[in-house]
Amino acid sequence: MKNLPEYLIEAVKPNSRQPNPERMSVTQLGDSPLIRTLWMENWDKIEQDPEDMLWALYGTALDTIVKAHNRTGLVDLKFEYPFDDYTIVGKPDIYYPSTETLVDVKTTSVWTLQNPRKEWTYQLNVYKWLMEQLMPELKVKKLEVHGIGRDWRKNEKLRYNTYPDSAFVVINIPMWDDVGKVIDADIKRHKNFPREECTLEEKWSKPDQYAVMRTGRKSALRVLDSEGDAHKWCKHNDHKVGANGIKIVKRPGEFVRCNQYCSVSSVCPFNKGEKK
């Protein structure tokens, strides 16, 4: 911790209440059973660096703004639905009755706005399903993420034509069929395989890559997914490896979530401290 003031430390302090094993948030439902299991068992022992949690303040502040200034939509929605041995809990941000649109509001990087996370689609579709079970009089015809790029820069918009025109982006989310079957499968996974190792996708696996480098140049001439592809690229572009400063450098992959973002990595039996 680098001399964070008390008000920030208090603001990001984790909830100290013991989690209820019979309740499961929509986010937990769609995520790794192992992470939830380890958190349930070690919630009072795991220490989290306040500095690592500062970004969460953006979401907290935005939630306050949505509730205070929204005038046309329904906020403070909370769904609790019994399913098998659990109660599924969902809290969408806004429902607009006039357009029958269910919305989740996100603060994230511009890159993520351009490459939306799969879990956003999962969350909103499960919210829709919960709403259909508990509030069938309210129809949902559209799902949207309202995203704010916290690192959006106007000068980048002038340089790249694919860069968002604004820091605010509306992302249309596809609607799924048979969401109940998806929920049932995920409930069974949490119930029957609570200590199953996370999938590569859940670990945010980043594969090995091979960079074609030239001595004296900081950035790569090209980055490819295999050493063979790197050699083929060099041959196709008249670059001889080992001549004129041309070399191929392996960039080891890693499990990004495990190494940088997982709250239970310190107690995970599969985390050996290795990058991959």
N, C-alpha and C positions, 0 to 999 in steps of 0.2 A: 504494500500500500504506500503510495507516494504522497503522504501528508494530505489526504482527503479531509475536507472539513466535516465536522460532526453531522451537519444537516444532510450531506450526501450519503454518509455512511448509514444514517438512520433511514433515509429514503429508499435505499436499495436492500435493506435488511430483509432476509427471507422470512416468510411466514413461519412462525414458531409452533403452530398447531400440528398435532400429530395427524397425519393423513388417514383417512378412513378407507380401508381396503375394499369396502363394498361400494364405494363411489368411484367413478371413472370419468374424467373429462373427455370431451371429444378429441382433444389433442392427444391425450394418453392412449385412447382407444386405437387411433391410427398409427401409433408409434410402437417402438420396441417394447415387448413385455419385460425384457430383462431390465431395462432402465427403470421402469415403474417398480418392479420387484425390489431392486437394490435401493431405490429411494424410500420405499415403504419400510425397509429394514434398517436403513442407516440415516434417516432424515435428520436425527438429532446429533449425529456424529460428523456429518460432512461439513467441512468449512469451505465457504466460497469467498473468493477475494472480491471486495466491493468494487474494485476497479473493473473487474470482468463483467459487472452487472450494470454499469452506468448506462449502456445503450437501452436498457429496459425502461429507463426514465422517459424516453421518447414515447413509448407506447402508453405509459401511465398518464403522461401529460395529454396525449391525444385523446385518450378515453375520457378524461375530464372535460376536454373541449367539446367532444361529441355530445356528451350528456348535457352540458350547459347551454350550448348554442343551436342544437338541432331544433327546428320548429315544425317540420313537416313529416317526420318519421317517428316510429316507435322505438324507444331506446329502453335500456334496463330489462330487456327480455332475458329470461332465464328458464331453460327447459330442464326438467328432471324426469327421466323416463325409466321405469324398471325393465330390465332386459336380462333374462336368465338370473344369475346370482348377483348382478350388479345394478346400480342406478347410473345411467348415463347422464352426464351434466353438460349442457351446452349454453354458451352465452354469445349469441351473435350481436354485432354492434348496432345495426339499424335495420328496421323494416319499413319500407315506403308503401303504404296502402294504395296510394294513387297510381303507382306503376307496378304494384305487386312484386317489388324487388327486395331481395334479402342481401344485405351488404356487410362485409367485414372490412375494417379500416386497418391498414398496415403502414408502419414506417420502416423503411428498409433501404438498401443500396439501389442505385440506378440499375446496376447490372441485374439484380434480382427482379426488378420491375420488368426488365426486358426478357428475363428468363424465369417466369413465375414458378414458385415452388409447387410440387405436386400435392403437398399437404394442404394447400389453400383450397384446391378443388375438393379434396376429401372433406375438410372441415365444413365448407359451405353446403355440400350435398347432404351431410349428416344433419346439419342444422335444419335444412329444408325438411328432411324426413321427420325429425323430432317435432317440427312445427306442424306438419301434417297430422301427426298423431295427437298432439295436445291442443292445437288451435286450428282445427280443420276449416273453420269459417274464414280464415285468412289464407288466401291462395298465393302461391309463389310461382311467378312466370319467368323471373330472371334472377341470376346470381351474379354479384359483382364484388370485386375487390377494389376499394378506393385506396390507392397507394401513394405515399409521399416519399420521394427520393431524398433522403437526408443529405446525400453528397452531390445533389444536382448542381451543375455549374453552367451559367449562361454561355460562357466562352466555348464549352464543349459542344453545345448545340450548334454553334457557328462552324465548328470544325468537322462534325460528323453528321451526315444526313439521317442516320438511323438513331441518333440521340433523341430522347423525348423532348417535345416542345416546351414542356412545363415540368416542374417538380411534382405536380399532381397528375396521376394517371389512373384512368378507369380501365380495369381489366375484366372482360366478360368471361365468366366461368361456365364451362359446359355442364349441363345437368345429366345425371346418371339415371339409368333404370335399375330396378332391383336393389336399391340401397339397403333395404332390410337384410338381404342375403350377404351383403358386404359386412354389415355390422355383425351379423351372426358368426361369420367366419373369423372376424377379428376378436370377438368375445371368446370364441373357442380357443383361439391361439393364446390369449392371455390366461385363460383358465387352465389349459392343458400343457402349455409349454412356457411357464413363467421364467425359466432360466435358460431359454434357448439363446444361443449367441446371436447378436444383431446381424442382420443381412448387410451385404456390401453397401446397399443403398442407404440403410439406416446409419452406417458408419461414415457416410459421405465419402466413399472411396474415390481417391484420385489416382489413376493408373500411372505407371512409369511413362515418361516421355523422353524423346531424344532430340536434343537441340543441335542444329548445325551451326557451329560458331566459327568466327574468323578472328584471329589474333588482333587485338587492338580495337575491336568493336565490342561494346557492352551487350547489345541486344542480339538475339539469335537471327540468323538469316532465315531459318524456318524451324518450326517445332513439329515433330511427327510422333506417331503413336508406337512405332517399333523401330529398332535399329536397322532392320532391312529396308523399311520405307525411307529412312534417312539416307542410306547409301544410294538407293534408287533416285532420290531427289537430287543428290549431289551429281550423280552420273548424268541425269537428264539436263542439269543446268551447268554442265562443264566445270564442276568443282571436284578436284581430286583430293580425297581425304589424305592428310599428311603433307600436302604441298600448299604453298602460299598461305600458310596459317590456318588452313581449313581442318577442323576436327569435329567429331561428334561426341557430345557430352550427354551422359545419361542423367536425367533428372528423376530421382527416385519418387515413386508415388507415396501416398500416405492415406491414413484414415483421418480425414480432416476433423470430423466431429470428435472422435476419440482423443485426438491430440490437443484440440484447442477449445472445444465447446461443451463437452459432455459433463454434466454436473455430478455423475457418479463414477467417473473414470478412476478415481482413487481407490474405489472398492470393487472394481470390476475384475472378475477372475480371468477374463480374456485379454485384459490390457497388460501387456508385458513391457510397456514403455518403448516398444519398437514402432518405427514409423509405419511399417507394413509387414 
